[in-house]
């Protein structure tokens, strides 16, 4: 039987709302050779047409059609708005396939590209250590439909017209006139014209890149990727709840928060990096003096410090990238450490940008009338296939102390469960390193390593030898990302507050390699295999092609990618068990549930346990037991932080509002700005 395909595209608006306002839909069908028959539906304010389309799509699903779209999350959300069970449908997402085919495949990733409607020649970016402040971190192609058609079909779409039609549709008038209606339907149909040809061209590229053994499973892998896009649409459809009043108060207080932060940083040093400007009534950064101060206090970093991109007068960059190279702090910023405090300022400033009105998108653009934010998850964005949501509308990627704004309504709770040190266990399993597996099974990887290295006595604990354990923790985390001795010395010094010499860092690297030798050899083998076969493949079919020249990036890809595979499987498991999955974040999965039903937390843990195990070869699954950390919060729970055990034995940290323990100092400093009485009305 020939594969049956339905190439489909919806037009819609009101994306922040739980139900999209559907404007139109077009699709065409093929079985074997493409047949040029178009189906058009005008849906705006037309309930009868929507019901007819719903039935037609359900019938196509029953007849065995696979739905092909460019960005399935959009089409699946549209079908969710019609009331269709999208997780049961078969999907292929050409947007994801475009991402996969350009993942370090320079033939498609660079060269002549259509960027913002103009044809440009692009080139691979400079290595990170050679970049200046103005260099792009990535000069790769865009991934919209127009860019894909240009690269794969040599077809230049009129992007100006496309933008004009998009703006018309988004304007969402109460009714469209007859001309608008016909223009939109014609535009809607024009998009599906490219999809069959694009899928054929992408299939040809896979055939060029892959041996026959890999091609045998390609269709099933594409269907899984499309299925995950539909499941992501379910998460977007659900959204996550926020305390709208507190968020508005917080947003209106952004200038006060920044001034408070700048004042606090000034108080820590004889040199005051921020100077009050009376005319503008705000602090200004003394950038010239800051550069001089950096040269004075950090002479050891000056040789490798990132520079500005002015060829005639390059200066020390004051960007977050420049500081993060030497001061890798994320949640806790040691007082009196100038580099750490500037990182604190830059990260806070960056995370606050999405709360104020702007020509760019803000969190308010994603907030529905039901008080829920519907973020863009940006699935398969990283080379390892991890999702990379945009921080603009994703509070959990902003400063950790802002996460208390994520708040369920009375009667509801949120549970977040993440895997404990899962990358360490993944590395131990993939490499067959029994020492890594034993270290993980001990319950404290860092103590195990310290004891195995002879630096911590066998009876030592986190309480008795915490400082030494922290040193080994920084070592393990740094070496997992293949840090060299210079970067590791800086990391250990920053993390622990105790100076670590480059010689000691090198010794720690050698200890790690000696104790976890199978893992070290595995990463070398990964790089060799990558060079030989021209690609790396994850267990669920994601590819990184052979043009990545960064050894660290290549060696890390299977470990990070396996974590992403496990997360995708866990989302599917949780949704199939009837849980309301609202978001993923790195190695954590979040659900919303009835606050008095902790059984849902047990169900989530079961979904994640099986999702993790099933990401490995069957011979490894028995050993693939990854620990879980659980947090639950609800306005129904007692104030403060307590522990509670679920019926299935999962120990949860329970709170009435979510406060990340790593940022408790920052939260206590800034929580007053969640109160409207401190706000300045800027919205």
N, C-alpha and C positions, 0 to 999 in steps of 0.2 A: 504493500500500500504506500502510495506517495505521501510525503509529508504535506500537511495542509497548513497554510499560513494565513493569518488575518493581519494585514499591515494597518495600523490604527493610529489616529491622532485626534486628541480633543483640544478645543479652545475653551478657556475658562478664566474666571477671575475670583477675587475674594479668597485668596489662598490661606489667609490667617484664620478663616472660619472653619468650624468642624465639618461643614458640608460646602463643597465648592459650588459656585454659581456657574453651571455649565452653559456655555454659549453655543457650541456646535460640536459635531463629531463627523469624521470622515474615515472610511476604511475601504480596503479592497482585498479581495480574496485570491489565493492562488493554490493550485494543487498540481505539482509538477511544474510545467511551464507557466509563466505568469500570464494571467488573463486580465486585460485592461477594463475591468468593470468597477466603477466607483459608486459607493453608497454615501449619501450625504444626509445629515440630520441637523435641523435647526432646533436647538434645545432651550434657548433663552425664553423664560416665562412660558414654556410649552410643556406642561405636565404629560399630556397625551403622547407627545413625541418621545419624551424621556422614558415612559413606560414601554413604548414600542421598541426603542433601542435596547433597553434592559433585556427584554425577552429575546431579541435577535442575538445579542451577545451571549446570553445563556445558552441559546440553541447552538451557536457556533462552538462553544466549549463542549457541549455534549456530543457534537459531531466530530470532535477530535482536533479542532483547530488550535494551533499555537499562535499566540498574539505577539506580534513583533512591533516594537516602538522604539523611538529615539528618546530615551529617558523614561523608563517604565514607571518610576515613582510617580510621575505626573499622570500618566494614563491610568495607573492602578488607583490613584487617589480619586480620579474622575469616576472610575467604576465603583469604588467604595461609596461615592456620593449617590450613585444609582442604587446602592444596596446589594451589590454583587460580592460574593465571597472570593476575593482576588487571590488568596493564598492557595485556592484549589485549582487555579487556572495555570496553563503552561505559557511561559513568557520567554522571549529573547529580547535583550536590551542592547541595541546597537551603540548606545552611548557608552555603556560599560565595555563593550567589545572594542570600541575606539580607544578607551583608556588602556585596555589590556594590550592592544596591538602597538601602542606608542610607548609602552613601559620599557625604556632603554632599547628601543628599536629605532636607531637614528634615521633609517631610511624614511620612516613615517613621522618621527618625532620632530625632525628638523628639516632644513632645506626650505623650499618654497611653501609658504603657508598663507592662509587667509586669516589675518588678524585684524579685528575691528573693521572688517569690510575691505581691507587693503591687502594686496599681495606683497609679502615681505620674505626676504631670505633670512632664516634664523640659523643659529649655530649653537652647538653645545656650550653650556656655561663654563667659565673658568673653574678650576679646582677651588674649593672653599678657601684654602690658605693663600690663594693669589688674588682674591677679590678685594675690591675697594667698596666703600659704602654705597656707591651708585650702581655697582654691577648687579644685574638681576640674579636672584638665586636660581632662577630657571628660565631659560629662553625657549622653552618648549612650545608646542602648538596649543591653540585653543581647542576645546572639545565640544563646541556646539555643532549643530547640524550643518551649518554653512561651511565650517572648517573641515568637517569630515567629508562632505561632498567635494570640496576643492581638492583635498589630498587623495581621496580614493577614486573619485570619478572624473577629476579634472573639470569640474563643473563649478562655475562661479555664480553663486546665488546673490540676488540683489538684497543685500542686508539692510539697506536704507528702507526699502519697501517692507521688509520683514519687521523692522523696528516700528515703522509707521502703523502697521496692522496690529502689532502687539500692544502699542499704546492705545489704539482704538478699543481693543478688547478689554484691556485693563481699566479703561475709563469707566466701564460699567454704568452706562446710562440706564434709566428705567426701561427704555425700549430703543432699539436700533431702527433707523429708517430703512427703506427698501434697498437703497444702494449699499448702505453699510452691511446689511444682511448678505447681499450677493457677494460683495467684496470679501467678507469674512469666510463664506463658504468656499469661494474659489481659492482663497489663500489656504484654507484648511486642507483642501484636496491637493494643492500643489506640494505640500509637505510629504504626503504619503507617496507621491510619484517617485521620490528618490529612494524610499526604503528598500524595495526589492533589489534594486541595482546595487545599493550600498551593502546589503547583506551578502550578495554574490561576490562583490569586490573584497569584502572582509574575509570571506571564506577562502578566496584565492590567496590572500596574504598569509593566512594560517597554513595553507598547503605549501606555500613557499618556505615557511619557517620551520615546519614540523615534519618529523618522519611519520610514516604510515601508522606506526604503533600508537602514537599520540593522537593522530587524527581519528582513530577508532572510537575514542571516548569524548571527542570535542563537543558534539551536539549535546550530550547529557550535561557536560560542564557548563555550556552556555545556558542551558535551561535552568541550572541551579543558580547561576548568577542572576538571571532574570527573575527567578523565584524570590531571591533575596531582595531584589529591588522592590517587588510587590509587597514583601513583608516590611520593608522599610517604609513604604507608603502607609502601612497600617500604623506604624509608630508615629509618623508625621500626622496622620489623621487624628490620632489620640491626643498628641501634644502633651506638654507637661505644665502643671499648675503653678502659678506664682501668686504671691501676695501683691496684688496690683497697687493698693494704696501705699504700702511700704516701698514698692519699687518706684512709684512716682515721686515720693518724698526723697528717696535716695537719688534719683536722677536729677531732681531740682537742686540737690545739695552738692553736685559734682564740683563746682568751683570751691566750695568750702572744704570738701574732702581733700582736694589737691593742695590747698593752702595749708591745711592742718598737717598734711604729710610733709610738705616742704619745710614748714616751721620745725617739725620734729627732727628732720634730717639735719637742719642747720644747728640744732641744739647739741648734736653729738660731736661736732668738730670745731676746732679753732678756725679752720677755713669754712666760710659760709657759702655753699654753692648757689644759694638762691637769695636774690636781693629784692626787697619790696619796692615796687614801682608805684608811687603815690598817684600819678596821673591816671594809670590804668587800674589802680586798686587791686593789684595781684602781684605775685612773685614772678620774677624773671630769672632764668637760668644764666649764671655767669659762665658762659661756655669757654671763652678765651682763658679765663683764670682757672677754670676746671682743668683744661688741658695742661696748663703749667703745673698744677697741683698733682695731676696723675704722673707726670714725668718725675716729679720730686719723690713721691711715695711708692711708686711701682716701677723703678728703673728696670727691674728684671723682665717686665712684660713689654717694654717699649719696642723691642726688635720685631716682635710678631704682632703688634697691635694693628687692627684694621685702620686704614686711612680713608679720608674723604676722596671723592673722585675728581677733584680739581687737579689736572695734570701740572698746572703752573704753580700751584700752592697747596700741595697735599698736607692735610692736618690730621691729627688724631681724631678718629671717628668717635662720636658720642652716642652711637646707636646702641640699641639693645643687643644686637648681634656682636658688636665689638666688646661690650662688657661681659656678655654671657660666656665668651670664650675662656675667660679667666675666673669668672664669678658665677658659678652654675647653681644659683639658689632659686628655689621654686615657691616655697611656702613660708619658711622661717628665715629671717634676714638678721644675722648677728649685728647687734648694736655696736657702733664703733668701727665697723668694717666699711670703709668708704665705698669700695666697689659693690659690696652687697647692698648698701643703702641706695646707690644709684640704680642698681637693677630693680630694687623694690619700687623706686619712683617710676622708672620707665615701664615696668610691667603693670603697675597700678594705673598709670595714665593711659596705657594701651587698652586695658580692660574696661575703662570707664567711657571710652569713645562711643561705644554702642548704645549708651543710655540717653545721649542728648540729641536733639533734632539736628539733622545733617543732610547734605545732598546724597550721602551714601546711606545704605540701609541701616536701620537701628533695630533694637529689640521691639520697638513699638510697631514696626511694619509686620512683625510675625505674631503679634498678640491678638487673639480673637476676642470677640465680645463675651465669650464664656470664661475669660480670665486664664486662658491656656496659651502657651507659646508653641508655635509649630515650626520647629527649626529645619534647616537644610542639613542633612546628615553627611552629604558628600561621600557616599560610599565608594569603596575601591579607589580612593584618591591617592593613598601612599603606594610606593613601589611594592611594599610587602602586602598590599591589598587592604590595609587598615582603613577604616573610615576616618575622615578628617573634617568634622563639622566646622563651620565658620563660627568664630567666637562672638560675632555680632549678635546673634540671637540664641546663643547657647551659654547660659549663665555658668554652667559647670566648667567652661573653659576660661572663665574670667577669674579675677582674684578670688582665692578660696574662701575668703571671709564673706563674699557676696552670696554664697550658696544658700544662706538662710532665707533668701528671697523665694526659693523654690518651696512652695507650701501647699499641701493638699487641703481641701475643705474639710470641715467637721464631718466625721463619719468615714473619712478616707485616710489612708496612710500610704506612704511611699517606702518601698524596700529597695535597697541597693546592695547587691552582693558582688564582691570581686574576688578573683583568684589570688591567693597569696603567693608572691614571688614566682608566678607561673613561668616566666621566661627562663628562670634557672632550671626548673623541672623540665621544661620543654627541651632545653639544651641537653640535659642529662639523658633524656629518653631518646632523642634523635641520634645522639652520639654513642649511646650505649655505655656512657661513663657511669660505672657503678658507684664510684666515690661521690659523684654529684647526686645520684639517686639516694645514697645513704645520708648525705648531708641534708637533703630535703626532708627525708623521713625522720630525721632527728628532731625536727620542729624548729630548729634555729640554725640556718645555713651558716651564719657568720660566726657563731660560737664554734660550730663543728670545724670550720676552716681554721679558726684560730687555734683550736686544740690540736688538730692534725698537723699544723705547722709548728707546734711546740711552743707557741707564744702564750697560750692560755692553759692553765692547769686543767686536768681532767675534771676536777670538781668545780671549776669556775662556772659562774652563772652571769646572766645579763646584769644582775644587781651588783655582784662582786667585781666584775671585770667589764663594766659597761664601756669605759673609755677605749679599751683595747678592742672590744667587739665592734665599736663604731668604726675603728680604723679598718678592720677587716670587712665591714659592711661596705664602706666606700670603695675598698679594693675590688670586691666582687662586682658591685654595680658598675664601676668604671671599666673593668676588664671585659665584662659582658658586652660593652660597646667598643671593645678593642682600643681603649685609650693607651697611648704611649706613656712612658715614664714621666715626661714633663707635665702632660695634662693630668695624669693621675696624682702627681705630687700636689698640684694646685687644688684638685678636687678634695683630697684628703685634708689638706690644710683648711680649705673653706668649710668642709662639712663638720670637722671636729673642733676647729678653733685652735688646733695644736699643729705647729709647723711640721711638715713632712719634707725631707730633702729628696732631690731627684734620685740619689743613690738608694735611699730607703724604698722609694716607689719602685725602682727597678728590681730590688730584692723581693718585694711583695709580688710583682708580676711573675718572677721566676718561681716563687713558692706556689702561686696559683697554677702555673703550667705543670709543675711537678706533681701536685696533688690531683689535678684534673687533666691528666695527660691525654686521655681518650677524647675529651672535648676539644682540647687544643688541636689534636690531629684531625678531628672531624672538620673543623673550620678550614683547615688547610685543604682537606679533600674537597670540601664544598667549592672553594675557589678554583681548584684544578678541574673539577667536573664541569663547572660553569664555562671555563675556557674551552674545554674539549667539545661539549655538546651545543654550546651557544645559547643556553637558556637554563633557568631554574624553574621548577614547577612545584607548586604547593599541592597538598593532598586533595584539595577540592577543585584543582584545575587552573588556578591562576598562574600566569607566566610572568617572569622577568626575563627579558631578552638579553642578548649577549654583549651589549655595548656599554655596560656599566664598568668604568675603569677604576672605581673606588673599591679596594679590597674589603675595607671594613663594612661598607654597605652590602656587598655581596655576601660576606660571611654571616651577617646579621639577619639577612632576609628570611631564611627558612625558619628561624626561631620566632621572630616577630610575626611572620606570616602564619605560622601554625597557631599562634594565639588569636589571630584574626579569623582563621578557619573555625576555631573552637567557639568564638563569639557568634559567628553566623549560625552555626549549628545550634547553639544554645538559644538564640532568638527564635528559631524555627520550633525547637522543642517546647519552649515556654508558650508560644502562641498556640501551638497544637494542643497544649494542655489547658487552654482556655484562659491564660493569664493576660492581663492588659499591660503589655510591654510598652513603656513610654520613651525609653532612650537607652543607648549604650554610651559608655565613656571609657576609652582605653580598654581595661580588662574588667570592667564592671557592667552589670546589667541591672536595669531599674524597672520595677513594676509599680502600679497603683492598685490598691486592694482595699477591701473593707477593714477598717482599723481593728476590729475585734476578731478577725479571722487569720491568725498566724499560720494556719495550714497552707496558705498561699506562699508563704516564705519557704516552707518545706518543699512545695512543688517547684518553686524556682530553683532551689538548691539541687533538686533531682535533675531538672532540665539542664543545668550548667554542668553537673557531674557527668551526665551521659554525653553532653555536647563536647566536653573536653576529651573524654575517653575515645569517642568515635572519630576524633581528628587524627588518630594514630593508627598504624598498622595493627591488625588484630593481635599480633604477638606481644605488643607493648601495652595493651589496654588494661591488663590486670595491675600493672605498676603505675598506671596513669591516674593516681589519686592526688588531686590538687586540693590543697586547703582552701577554705572559703572564709571571708570576712563579711559579716552582715551588719547593715545599719538600717534601722527603721525609724520613721518619724511621722508624727501626726499631732494636730492640736488637741486630740483626745487623750494623749499620753501625759503622764505627770511631768511637771517642769523639771528641767535639768537632764542629766544623763544617768541612766540606770542600765542594768543588764536584765534581759528576759530570755527565757528558753522556749523555743517553739515546741509543739507536740512531738515533732520528729527529732528534737534534740539539738537544733541549731541555736547557738548562743548569739544573741543580737544586742548591739548597742542601741538602746532606745532613747529617743529625745522628743521633746515637744516641737522644737524647731531644729533644723539641721545646722550644726556648727562643726566645721572641720577642725578636728583637734590640732592639726598642724598649724593652724592660723588663728588660734584662740587669742593671741595678743593683738593681732590686727583687728579681729572682730570686736574685741572689747573697746578698742580705740575708736572704731568708726560706727559702732551700732547705733549711736545717738542720731546718726543721719537717716535712719530708717523712720524716724519720727517726723511727721509733717511740720511740727512747730519749729524745726531747725532749717526747713527748706527755703530756698529762694526760687520764686516761680520763673522758670526759664522755658517752660513747655508751652 
